[in-house]
């Protein structure tokens, strides 16, 4: 969609870890980023896009692997391979001490899940990204959705950024053109000061005004001829 609408500006996708998205905007590494709320929004313009269901990544052989959806309490006997404060209402054990350290990234966590060590809760999109044949992603119905937003630096809403934000929000090419046409019409509209100047210029007697009063003839007006017989 981007290449069709903005042919002369290449779009480069930069993979960022979730904690690096907002700092990347602030330091200028990227111009636009997808962030997961809540996020430190100082110096940023943030527009929420959609919500995502959270899923539990389980070993394929897990007793709950074939369920359509589960409660987080259904996994109370399993080991949670992430900080407990990221999973509201978690009642069970959490990794982080011997013999199971806390993994550094999602790929490493999923590797432990596949080995039957424990489970992890992630947004649905992240679960799809790390899909494997030896694990399954099961929706957790009693956890709140995570919110995804698009963000950019405050005061940096260039036409290209506005176009990209419009694309990710589902704006069609036709509506984009209409928006640009509206902006162009707004730029061509006379300002209030210009309208006032034009009105003043159109009043009778105004300097340079078309249709103003004619200058008086020299001598104070039209001469009256003397009575007949008098010279």
KEMI-293698 format. One record per residue: residue number from 0; residue in three letters; x, y, z of N, C-alpha, C in turn. Coordinates in nm, 2 decimals. Example, Ala and Ser with C-alpha at 12.3 -4.5 7.8 and 13.67 -1.06 7.14 Angstrom:
REM KEMI-293698
[0 "ALA" [1.32 -0.57 0.78] [1.23 -0.45 0.78] [1.32 -0.33 0.78]] [1 "SER" [1.28 -0.22 0.71] [1.37 -0.11 0.71] [1.29 0.00 0.79]] 
END
This chain:
REM KEMI-293698
[0 "UNK" [0.08 -0.12 0.00] [0.00 0.00 0.00] [0.09 0.13 0.00]] [1 "UNK" [0.20 0.12 0.08] [0.28 0.24 0.09] [0.35 0.27 -0.05]] [2 "UNK" [0.40 0.17 -0.11] [0.47 0.19 -0.24] [0.37 0.24 -0.35]] [3 "UNK" [0.25 0.21 -0.34] [0.15 0.26 -0.44] [0.11 0.40 -0.42]] [4 "UNK" [0.11 0.45 -0.29] [0.07 0.58 -0.26] [0.18 0.68 -0.25]] [5 "UNK" [0.30 0.64 -0.21] [0.42 0.72 -0.19] [0.53 0.66 -0.26]] [6 "UNK" [0.54 0.68 -0.39] [0.64 0.61 -0.47] [0.78 0.66 -0.46]] [7 "UNK" [0.80 0.78 -0.42] [0.93 0.84 -0.42] [1.00 0.84 -0.28]] [8 "UNK" [0.93 0.78 -0.18] [0.99 0.77 -0.05] [0.99 0.62 0.00]] [9 "UNK" [1.11 0.56 0.00] [1.12 0.42 0.04] [1.08 0.40 0.19]] [10 "UNK" [1.02 0.29 0.22] [0.99 0.26 0.36] [1.07 0.15 0.41]] [11 "UNK" [1.15 0.18 0.52] [1.24 0.08 0.57] [1.19 0.03 0.71]] [12 "UNK" [1.17 -0.10 0.72] [1.12 -0.16 0.84] [1.24 -0.20 0.93]] [13 "UNK" [1.23 -0.15 1.06] [1.34 -0.17 1.15] [1.29 -0.26 1.27]] [14 "UNK" [1.33 -0.38 1.28] [1.28 -0.46 1.40] [1.33 -0.40 1.53]] [15 "UNK" [1.24 -0.39 1.63] [1.28 -0.34 1.76] [1.22 -0.42 1.87]] [16 "UNK" [1.29 -0.45 1.97] [1.23 -0.51 2.09] [1.13 -0.42 2.15]] [17 "UNK" [1.03 -0.47 2.21] [0.92 -0.39 2.27] [0.97 -0.27 2.36]] [18 "UNK" [1.07 -0.30 2.45] [1.11 -0.19 2.53] [1.19 -0.08 2.46]] [19 "UNK" [1.24 -0.11 2.33] [1.32 -0.01 2.26] [1.24 0.08 2.16]] [20 "UNK" [1.11 0.05 2.15] [1.03 0.12 2.05] [1.02 0.27 2.08]] [21 "UNK" [0.97 0.31 2.20] [0.96 0.45 2.24] [1.09 0.52 2.25]] [22 "UNK" [1.20 0.46 2.31] [1.33 0.53 2.30] [1.38 0.55 2.16]] [23 "UNK" [1.35 0.45 2.07] [1.39 0.47 1.93] [1.33 0.59 1.87]] [24 "UNK" [1.21 0.62 1.90] [1.14 0.74 1.85] [1.21 0.87 1.90]] [25 "UNK" [1.23 0.87 2.03] [1.28 0.99 2.10] [1.42 1.02 2.05]] [26 "UNK" [1.51 0.92 2.03] [1.64 0.94 1.98] [1.66 0.95 1.83]] [27 "UNK" [1.55 0.94 1.76] [1.55 0.96 1.61] [1.59 0.83 1.53]] [28 "UNK" [1.60 0.72 1.60] [1.64 0.60 1.52] [1.53 0.56 1.42]] [29 "UNK" [1.41 0.58 1.46] [1.29 0.55 1.37] [1.20 0.67 1.38]] [30 "UNK" [1.12 0.68 1.27] [1.02 0.80 1.26] [0.88 0.76 1.31]] [31 "UNK" [0.85 0.63 1.29] [0.71 0.58 1.34] [0.74 0.45 1.40]] [32 "UNK" [0.66 0.41 1.51] [0.68 0.28 1.57] [0.54 0.23 1.62]] [33 "UNK" [0.53 0.10 1.62] [0.42 0.04 1.69] [0.46 0.01 1.83]] [34 "UNK" [0.38 0.05 1.92] [0.41 0.03 2.06] [0.29 -0.04 2.13]] [35 "UNK" [0.33 -0.11 2.24] [0.23 -0.18 2.32] [0.20 -0.10 2.44]] [36 "UNK" [0.08 -0.06 2.47] [0.04 0.02 2.58] [0.03 -0.06 2.71]] [37 "UNK" [0.06 0.00 2.82] [0.10 0.14 2.84] [0.25 0.16 2.80]] [38 "UNK" [0.29 0.29 2.77] [0.42 0.32 2.73] [0.45 0.47 2.77]] [39 "UNK" [0.57 0.50 2.80] [0.61 0.63 2.84] [0.59 0.72 2.71]] [40 "UNK" [0.49 0.81 2.72] [0.45 0.88 2.60] [0.51 1.03 2.60]] [41 "UNK" [0.60 1.06 2.68] [0.66 1.19 2.69] [0.73 1.22 2.56]] [42 "UNK" [0.69 1.33 2.49] [0.75 1.37 2.37] [0.69 1.30 2.25]] [43 "UNK" [0.59 1.22 2.27] [0.53 1.14 2.16] [0.39 1.17 2.13]] [44 "UNK" [0.34 1.15 2.01] [0.20 1.14 1.98] [0.16 1.00 1.96]] [45 "UNK" [0.06 0.95 2.03] [0.03 0.81 2.03] [-0.12 0.80 1.99]] [46 "UNK" [-0.15 0.71 1.90] [-0.28 0.68 1.85] [-0.31 0.53 1.87]] [47 "UNK" [-0.40 0.49 1.96] [-0.44 0.35 1.98] [-0.50 0.30 1.85]] [48 "UNK" [-0.47 0.17 1.82] [-0.51 0.10 1.70] [-0.61 -0.01 1.73]] [49 "UNK" [-0.57 -0.11 1.81] [-0.66 -0.22 1.83] [-0.61 -0.30 1.96]] [50 "UNK" [-0.69 -0.39 2.00] [-0.66 -0.47 2.12] [-0.63 -0.62 2.07]] [51 "UNK" [-0.55 -0.68 2.15] [-0.51 -0.82 2.12] [-0.53 -0.91 2.24]] [52 "UNK" [-0.59 -1.03 2.21] [-0.61 -1.13 2.31] [-0.48 -1.19 2.36]] [53 "UNK" [-0.47 -1.22 2.48] [-0.34 -1.28 2.53] [-0.36 -1.43 2.53]] [54 "UNK" [-0.25 -1.50 2.49] [-0.25 -1.65 2.48] [-0.14 -1.71 2.57]] [55 "UNK" [-0.17 -1.83 2.61] [-0.07 -1.91 2.68] [0.00 -2.00 2.58]] [56 "UNK" [0.13 -1.99 2.58] [0.21 -2.09 2.49] [0.24 -2.21 2.58]] [57 "UNK" [0.19 -2.32 2.53] [0.20 -2.45 2.61] [0.27 -2.56 2.52]] [58 "UNK" [0.33 -2.66 2.59] [0.38 -2.77 2.51] [0.26 -2.84 2.44]] [59 "UNK" [0.29 -2.90 2.33] [0.19 -2.96 2.25] [0.12 -3.07 2.33]] [60 "UNK" [0.19 -3.14 2.42] [0.14 -3.25 2.50] [0.06 -3.20 2.62]] [61 "UNK" [0.06 -3.08 2.65] [-0.01 -3.03 2.77] [-0.15 -3.06 2.78]] [62 "UNK" [-0.21 -3.09 2.90] [-0.34 -3.13 2.92] [-0.44 -3.03 2.87]] [63 "UNK" [-0.40 -2.90 2.86] [-0.49 -2.79 2.82] [-0.47 -2.75 2.67]] [64 "UNK" [-0.38 -2.82 2.60] [-0.34 -2.78 2.47] [-0.45 -2.78 2.37]] [65 "UNK" [-0.55 -2.86 2.39] [-0.66 -2.87 2.29] [-0.78 -2.78 2.33]] [66 "UNK" [-0.77 -2.71 2.44] [-0.89 -2.63 2.48] [-0.90 -2.51 2.39]] [67 "UNK" [-1.03 -2.47 2.37] [-1.06 -2.35 2.29] [-1.01 -2.22 2.36]] [68 "UNK" [-1.02 -2.22 2.50] [-0.98 -2.11 2.58] [-0.96 -2.16 2.72]] [69 "UNK" [-0.88 -2.09 2.80] [-0.86 -2.14 2.94] [-0.86 -2.02 3.03]] [70 "UNK" [-0.87 -2.04 3.16] [-0.85 -1.94 3.27] [-0.70 -1.95 3.31]] [71 "UNK" [-0.65 -1.84 3.36] [-0.51 -1.84 3.40] [-0.49 -1.93 3.52]] [72 "UNK" [-0.60 -1.95 3.60] [-0.59 -2.04 3.72] [-0.58 -2.19 3.68]] [73 "UNK" [-0.62 -2.22 3.55] [-0.60 -2.36 3.50] [-0.46 -2.40 3.50]] [74 "UNK" [-0.37 -2.30 3.50] [-0.22 -2.33 3.48] [-0.15 -2.31 3.62]] [75 "UNK" [-0.22 -2.31 3.73] [-0.16 -2.28 3.86] [-0.05 -2.38 3.90]] [76 "UNK" [-0.06 -2.50 3.84] [0.04 -2.60 3.88] [0.16 -2.60 3.79]] [77 "UNK" [0.16 -2.51 3.68] [0.27 -2.50 3.59] [0.36 -2.39 3.63]] [78 "UNK" [0.48 -2.39 3.57] [0.58 -2.29 3.60] [0.57 -2.17 3.50]] [79 "UNK" [0.55 -2.05 3.55] [0.54 -1.93 3.46] [0.68 -1.88 3.43]] [80 "UNK" [0.71 -1.88 3.30] [0.85 -1.84 3.26] [0.86 -1.69 3.22]] [81 "UNK" [0.80 -1.61 3.31] [0.81 -1.46 3.29] [0.77 -1.40 3.43]] [82 "UNK" [0.80 -1.27 3.45] [0.77 -1.21 3.57] [0.62 -1.22 3.61]] [83 "UNK" [0.59 -1.25 3.73] [0.45 -1.27 3.77] [0.37 -1.14 3.75]] [84 "UNK" [0.43 -1.02 3.77] [0.35 -0.90 3.76] [0.31 -0.87 3.62]] [85 "UNK" [0.35 -0.94 3.52] [0.30 -0.93 3.38] [0.18 -1.01 3.35]] [86 "UNK" [0.14 -1.09 3.45] [0.02 -1.18 3.43] [-0.07 -1.16 3.55]] [87 "UNK" [-0.17 -1.07 3.54] [-0.26 -1.04 3.65] [-0.33 -1.16 3.71]] [88 "UNK" [-0.33 -1.17 3.84] [-0.40 -1.29 3.90] [-0.33 -1.42 3.90]] [89 "UNK" [-0.20 -1.42 3.86] [-0.13 -1.54 3.86] [-0.11 -1.60 4.00]] [90 "UNK" [-0.16 -1.72 4.02] [-0.15 -1.78 4.16] [-0.04 -1.87 4.19]] [91 "UNK" [0.04 -1.90 4.08] [0.14 -2.01 4.10] [0.28 -1.97 4.11]] [92 "UNK" [0.37 -2.07 4.06] [0.51 -2.05 4.07] [0.56 -1.97 3.95]] [93 "UNK" [0.68 -1.90 3.97] [0.74 -1.82 3.86] [0.89 -1.85 3.85]] [94 "UNK" [0.94 -1.86 3.73] [1.08 -1.88 3.71] [1.16 -1.76 3.76]] [95 "UNK" [1.29 -1.77 3.77] [1.37 -1.66 3.81] [1.48 -1.70 3.91]] [96 "UNK" [1.47 -1.82 3.96] [1.57 -1.88 4.06] [1.61 -2.01 4.01]] [97 "UNK" [1.71 -2.07 4.07] [1.76 -2.20 4.04] [1.64 -2.30 4.07]] [98 "UNK" [1.62 -2.40 3.99] [1.71 -2.44 3.88] [1.67 -2.38 3.74]] [99 "UNK" [1.56 -2.29 3.74] [1.51 -2.24 3.62] [1.53 -2.09 3.62]] [100 "UNK" [1.63 -2.03 3.55] [1.65 -1.88 3.54] [1.54 -1.82 3.45]] [101 "UNK" [1.52 -1.69 3.46] [1.43 -1.62 3.37] [1.49 -1.61 3.23]] [102 "UNK" [1.43 -1.65 3.13] [1.49 -1.64 2.99] [1.50 -1.49 2.95]] [103 "UNK" [1.59 -1.46 2.86] [1.62 -1.32 2.82] [1.52 -1.28 2.71]] [104 "UNK" [1.47 -1.36 2.62] [1.38 -1.32 2.51] [1.28 -1.42 2.49]] [105 "UNK" [1.18 -1.39 2.40] [1.07 -1.47 2.38] [1.11 -1.60 2.31]] [106 "UNK" [1.20 -1.60 2.22] [1.24 -1.72 2.15] [1.30 -1.82 2.25]] [107 "UNK" [1.38 -1.77 2.34] [1.44 -1.86 2.44] [1.33 -1.92 2.53]] [108 "UNK" [1.23 -1.83 2.57] [1.12 -1.88 2.65] [1.04 -1.99 2.58]] [109 "UNK" [1.01 -1.98 2.45] [0.94 -2.08 2.37] [1.02 -2.21 2.37]] [110 "UNK" [1.15 -2.19 2.36] [1.24 -2.31 2.36] [1.22 -2.39 2.49]] [111 "UNK" [1.21 -2.32 2.60] [1.19 -2.39 2.73] [1.05 -2.45 2.74]] [112 "UNK" [0.95 -2.38 2.68] [0.81 -2.43 2.67] [0.81 -2.56 2.60]] [113 "UNK" [0.87 -2.56 2.48] [0.87 -2.68 2.40] [0.94 -2.80 2.47]] [114 "UNK" [1.03 -2.77 2.56] [1.10 -2.87 2.64] [1.02 -2.92 2.76]] [115 "UNK" [0.90 -2.86 2.78] [0.81 -2.90 2.89] [0.85 -2.84 3.02]] [116 "UNK" [0.93 -2.73 3.02] [0.97 -2.67 3.15] [0.86 -2.58 3.21]] [117 "UNK" [0.78 -2.51 3.13] [0.68 -2.43 3.18] [0.60 -2.36 3.07]] [118 "UNK" [0.54 -2.25 3.09] [0.46 -2.18 2.99] [0.49 -2.03 3.00]] [119 "UNK" [0.44 -1.96 2.90] [0.45 -1.81 2.89] [0.32 -1.76 2.84]] [120 "UNK" [0.29 -1.64 2.88] [0.17 -1.56 2.83] [0.22 -1.45 2.74]] [121 "UNK" [0.17 -1.44 2.62] [0.21 -1.33 2.53] [0.09 -1.29 2.45]] [122 "UNK" [0.09 -1.17 2.39] [-0.01 -1.12 2.29] [-0.02 -1.22 2.18]] [123 "UNK" [-0.14 -1.23 2.12] [-0.17 -1.32 2.01] [-0.07 -1.31 1.90]] [124 "UNK" [-0.04 -1.19 1.86] [0.05 -1.17 1.74] [0.19 -1.22 1.77]] [125 "UNK" [0.23 -1.21 1.89] [0.37 -1.26 1.93] [0.36 -1.41 1.93]] [126 "UNK" [0.25 -1.47 1.98] [0.24 -1.61 1.97] [0.25 -1.67 1.83]] [127 "UNK" [0.18 -1.60 1.74] [0.19 -1.64 1.60] [0.33 -1.63 1.54]] [128 "UNK" [0.40 -1.52 1.58] [0.54 -1.50 1.54] [0.63 -1.61 1.58]] [129 "UNK" [0.61 -1.67 1.70] [0.70 -1.77 1.75] [0.63 -1.91 1.74]] [130 "UNK" [0.54 -1.93 1.65] [0.47 -2.05 1.63] [0.57 -2.17 1.60]] [131 "UNK" [0.55 -2.28 1.66] [0.63 -2.40 1.63] [0.53 -2.52 1.63]] [132 "UNK" [0.58 -2.63 1.57] [0.50 -2.75 1.57] [0.49 -2.82 1.71]] [133 "UNK" [0.59 -2.79 1.80] [0.59 -2.85 1.93] [0.52 -2.77 2.04]] [134 "UNK" [0.46 -2.66 2.00] [0.39 -2.58 2.10] [0.26 -2.53 2.05]] [135 "UNK" [0.17 -2.49 2.14] [0.04 -2.44 2.09] [0.01 -2.31 2.17]] [136 "UNK" [-0.07 -2.23 2.11] [-0.12 -2.10 2.17] [-0.26 -2.11 2.20]] [137 "UNK" [-0.30 -2.10 2.33] [-0.44 -2.11 2.38] [-0.48 -1.98 2.44]] [138 "UNK" [-0.59 -1.92 2.39] [-0.64 -1.79 2.45] [-0.67 -1.80 2.60]] [139 "UNK" [-0.64 -1.70 2.67] [-0.66 -1.69 2.82] [-0.78 -1.59 2.83]] [140 "UNK" [-0.90 -1.64 2.86] [-1.02 -1.55 2.86] [-1.03 -1.45 2.97]] [141 "UNK" [-0.96 -1.48 3.08] [-0.97 -1.39 3.20] [-0.86 -1.29 3.21]] [142 "UNK" [-0.78 -1.28 3.11] [-0.67 -1.17 3.11] [-0.71 -1.06 3.02]] [143 "UNK" [-0.68 -0.94 3.06] [-0.72 -0.82 2.98] [-0.64 -0.82 2.84]] [144 "UNK" [-0.71 -0.77 2.74] [-0.64 -0.75 2.61] [-0.52 -0.65 2.63]] [145 "UNK" [-0.42 -0.67 2.54] [-0.32 -0.57 2.53] [-0.35 -0.48 2.42]] [146 "UNK" [-0.31 -0.35 2.43] [-0.35 -0.25 2.34] [-0.23 -0.21 2.25]] [147 "UNK" [-0.24 -0.21 2.12] [-0.14 -0.17 2.03] [-0.17 -0.03 1.98]] [148 "UNK" [-0.06 0.05 1.97] [-0.08 0.19 1.92] [0.03 0.22 1.82]] [149 "UNK" [0.01 0.32 1.74] [0.12 0.38 1.65] [0.16 0.51 1.71]] [150 "UNK" [0.29 0.54 1.71] [0.34 0.66 1.77] [0.45 0.72 1.69]] [151 "UNK" [0.46 0.85 1.71] [0.57 0.93 1.64] [0.60 1.05 1.73]] [152 "UNK" [0.71 1.12 1.69] [0.75 1.23 1.78] [0.65 1.35 1.76]] [153 "UNK" [0.63 1.41 1.88] [0.54 1.53 1.88] [0.59 1.64 1.78]] [154 "UNK" [0.51 1.70 1.71] [0.55 1.81 1.62] [0.62 1.76 1.49]] [155 "UNK" [0.61 1.63 1.47] [0.69 1.57 1.35] [0.59 1.51 1.26]] [156 "UNK" [0.47 1.56 1.25] [0.37 1.49 1.17] [0.38 1.54 1.02]] [157 "UNK" [0.48 1.49 0.95] [0.50 1.53 0.81] [0.39 1.46 0.73]] [158 "UNK" [0.37 1.51 0.60] [0.27 1.44 0.52] [0.30 1.29 0.50]] [159 "UNK" [0.43 1.25 0.50] [0.46 1.11 0.48] [0.42 1.03 0.61]] [160 "UNK" [0.44 1.09 0.72] [0.40 1.02 0.85] [0.25 1.01 0.86]] [161 "UNK" [0.18 1.12 0.82] [0.03 1.12 0.82] [-0.02 1.01 0.72]] [162 "UNK" [0.05 0.99 0.61] [0.00 0.89 0.51] [0.02 0.75 0.57]] [163 "UNK" [0.14 0.73 0.64] [0.16 0.60 0.69] [0.06 0.56 0.80]] [164 "UNK" [0.04 0.66 0.89] [-0.06 0.64 1.00] [-0.20 0.61 0.94]] [165 "UNK" [-0.23 0.68 0.83] [-0.36 0.66 0.77] [-0.37 0.52 0.71]] [166 "UNK" [-0.26 0.47 0.66] [-0.26 0.33 0.60] [-0.28 0.23 0.71]] [167 "UNK" [-0.21 0.24 0.83] [-0.22 0.14 0.93] [-0.36 0.15 1.00]] [168 "UNK" [-0.42 0.27 0.99] [-0.56 0.28 1.05] [-0.67 0.24 0.95]] [169 "UNK" [-0.63 0.20 0.83] [-0.72 0.15 0.73] [-0.78 0.25 0.64]] [170 "UNK" [-0.72 0.37 0.63] [-0.77 0.47 0.54] [-0.73 0.43 0.39]] [171 "UNK" [-0.83 0.44 0.31] [-0.81 0.40 0.17] [-0.74 0.50 0.09]] [172 "UNK" [-0.69 0.46 -0.03] [-0.61 0.56 -0.11] [-0.70 0.67 -0.15]] [173 "UNK" [-0.83 0.64 -0.18] [-0.92 0.75 -0.22] [-0.94 0.85 -0.11]] [174 "UNK" [-0.96 0.80 0.01] [-0.98 0.90 0.12] [-0.85 0.98 0.15]] [175 "UNK" [-0.73 0.91 0.12] [-0.61 0.99 0.14] [-0.60 1.10 0.04]] [176 "UNK" [-0.64 1.07 -0.08] [-0.64 1.18 -0.19] [-0.73 1.29 -0.15]] [177 "UNK" [-0.85 1.25 -0.10] [-0.95 1.35 -0.06] [-0.90 1.44 0.05]] [178 "UNK" [-0.83 1.37 0.15] [-0.77 1.45 0.26] [-0.67 1.55 0.20]] [179 "UNK" [-0.58 1.50 0.11] [-0.48 1.59 0.06] [-0.55 1.70 -0.02]] [180 "UNK" [-0.65 1.67 -0.10] [-0.72 1.78 -0.17] [-0.78 1.88 -0.08]] [181 "UNK" [-0.84 1.83 0.03] [-0.90 1.93 0.13] [-0.79 2.02 0.18]] [182 "UNK" [-0.67 1.96 0.22] [-0.56 2.04 0.27] [-0.52 2.15 0.16]] [183 "UNK" [-0.52 2.11 0.04] [-0.48 2.20 -0.07] [-0.58 2.31 -0.08]] [184 "UNK" [-0.71 2.28 -0.07] [-0.81 2.38 -0.08] [-0.80 2.48 0.04]] [185 "UNK" [-0.77 2.42 0.16] [-0.76 2.50 0.27] [-0.64 2.60 0.26]] [186 "UNK" [-0.53 2.55 0.20] [-0.42 2.64 0.18] [-0.45 2.75 0.08]] [187 "UNK" [-0.54 2.73 -0.02] [-0.58 2.83 -0.12] [-0.68 2.92 -0.07]] [188 "UNK" [-0.76 2.89 0.03] [-0.86 2.98 0.08] [-0.80 3.11 0.14]] [189 "UNK" [-0.86 3.22 0.11] [-0.81 3.35 0.16] [-0.82 3.35 0.31]] [190 "UNK" [-0.73 3.41 0.38] [-0.74 3.43 0.52] [-0.83 3.54 0.56]] [191 "UNK" [-0.86 3.56 0.68] [-0.95 3.67 0.73] [-0.90 3.80 0.69]] [192 "UNK" [-0.76 3.82 0.71] [-0.70 3.94 0.68] [-0.71 3.98 0.53]] [193 "UNK" [-0.69 3.87 0.45] [-0.70 3.89 0.30] [-0.84 3.93 0.26]] [194 "UNK" [-0.95 3.87 0.32] [-1.08 3.90 0.29] [-1.11 4.04 0.33]] [195 "UNK" [-1.06 4.09 0.45] [-1.09 4.23 0.49] [-1.02 4.32 0.39]] [196 "UNK" [-0.90 4.29 0.35] [-0.83 4.38 0.26] [-0.91 4.39 0.13]] [197 "UNK" [-0.96 4.28 0.08] [-1.04 4.28 -0.04] [-1.17 4.36 -0.03]] [198 "UNK" [-1.23 4.35 0.08] [-1.36 4.43 0.10] [-1.32 4.58 0.10]] [199 "UNK" [-1.22 4.62 0.17] [-1.18 4.76 0.18] [-1.14 4.81 0.04]] [200 "UNK" [-1.08 4.73 -0.04] [-1.03 4.77 -0.17] [-1.15 4.79 -0.26]] [201 "UNK" [-1.27 4.73 -0.23] [-1.39 4.74 -0.32] [-1.48 4.86 -0.28]] [202 "UNK" [-1.44 4.94 -0.18] [-1.53 5.05 -0.14] [-1.51 5.17 -0.22]] [203 "UNK" [-1.61 5.26 -0.25] [-1.60 5.38 -0.34] [-1.49 5.47 -0.27]] [204 "UNK" [-1.41 5.53 -0.36] [-1.31 5.62 -0.31] [-1.18 5.56 -0.26]] [205 "UNK" [-1.18 5.43 -0.26] [-1.05 5.36 -0.21] [-0.95 5.37 -0.32]] [206 "UNK" [-0.82 5.39 -0.28] [-0.71 5.40 -0.37] [-0.70 5.28 -0.45]] [207 "UNK" [-0.70 5.30 -0.58] [-0.68 5.18 -0.67] [-0.81 5.10 -0.69]] [208 "UNK" [-0.92 5.14 -0.63] [-1.04 5.05 -0.63] [-1.11 5.07 -0.77]] [209 "UNK" [-1.15 4.96 -0.82] [-1.23 4.96 -0.94] [-1.37 5.01 -0.91]] [210 "UNK" [-1.42 5.11 -1.00] [-1.55 5.16 -0.98] [-1.56 5.27 -0.87]] [211 "UNK" [-1.44 5.33 -0.83] [-1.44 5.44 -0.74] [-1.50 5.57 -0.80]] [212 "UNK" [-1.51 5.67 -0.72] [-1.57 5.80 -0.77] [-1.47 5.86 -0.86]] [213 "UNK" [-1.52 5.93 -0.96] [-1.44 6.00 -1.06] [-1.38 6.13 -0.99]] [214 "UNK" [-1.25 6.16 -1.03] [-1.20 6.29 -0.98] [-1.27 6.41 -1.03]] [215 "UNK" [-1.28 6.51 -0.95] [-1.35 6.63 -0.99] [-1.27 6.71 -1.10]] [216 "UNK" [-1.34 6.77 -1.19] [-1.28 6.84 -1.30] [-1.21 6.97 -1.25]] [217 "UNK" [-1.10 7.01 -1.31] [-1.03 7.13 -1.26] [-1.12 7.25 -1.28]] [218 "UNK" [-1.12 7.34 -1.19] [-1.21 7.46 -1.20] [-1.33 7.44 -1.11]] [219 "UNK" [-1.35 7.34 -1.05] [-1.46 7.32 -0.95] [-1.59 7.27 -1.01]] [220 "UNK" [-1.59 7.22 -1.14] [-1.71 7.16 -1.19] [-1.74 7.21 -1.33]] [221 "UNK" [-1.86 7.18 -1.37] [-1.91 7.22 -1.51] [-1.94 7.37 -1.52]] [222 "UNK" [-1.89 7.44 -1.63] [-1.91 7.58 -1.64] [-2.05 7.61 -1.70]] [223 "UNK" [-2.11 7.71 -1.64] [-2.25 7.75 -1.68] [-2.23 7.86 -1.79]] [224 "UNK" [-2.29 7.85 -1.91] [-2.28 7.95 -2.01] [-2.35 8.08 -1.97]] [225 "UNK" [-2.31 8.20 -2.01] [-2.37 8.33 -1.98] [-2.51 8.34 -2.05]] [226 "UNK" [-2.60 8.43 -2.00] [-2.73 8.45 -2.07] [-2.70 8.50 -2.21]] [227 "UNK" [-2.80 8.46 -2.30] [-2.79 8.50 -2.44] [-2.79 8.65 -2.45]] [228 "UNK" [-2.71 8.70 -2.53] [-2.69 8.85 -2.56] [-2.59 8.91 -2.47]] [229 "UNK" [-2.53 8.84 -2.37] [-2.43 8.89 -2.29] [-2.30 8.81 -2.32]] [230 "UNK" [-2.19 8.89 -2.32] [-2.06 8.83 -2.35] [-1.97 8.84 -2.23]] 
END
